[in-house]
């Protein structure tokens, strides 16, 4: 059974940082690209970042470039999203994705 388990969300002040983690169970993690998405209240799901399986190359949505960093540890079947200089409009449920599988999401709230 494939499971994606996110953690690390929470409440943070504007300008603050959070590090999200996603552990993938029951799936050959190392051979697939991994993605982080987010969905803000009343909005559609948005691809935030992608990391390739082999080269580790990364792609980001323009709005987070220079502030967010996606990384992976294949030995731990884990993908991370380091988020710095967070903005209130980035309040959303953040979810990790691989192929057709999704985690349950973790809430990130940016508010003073």
Helices and strands as residue ranges (DSSP letters): E 3-7, E 10-12, E 18-25, G 29-31, E 34-39, E 45-51, E 58-60, G 62-64, E 68-73, G 74-76, E 78-83, G 88-90, E 92-98, E 101-102, E 106-110
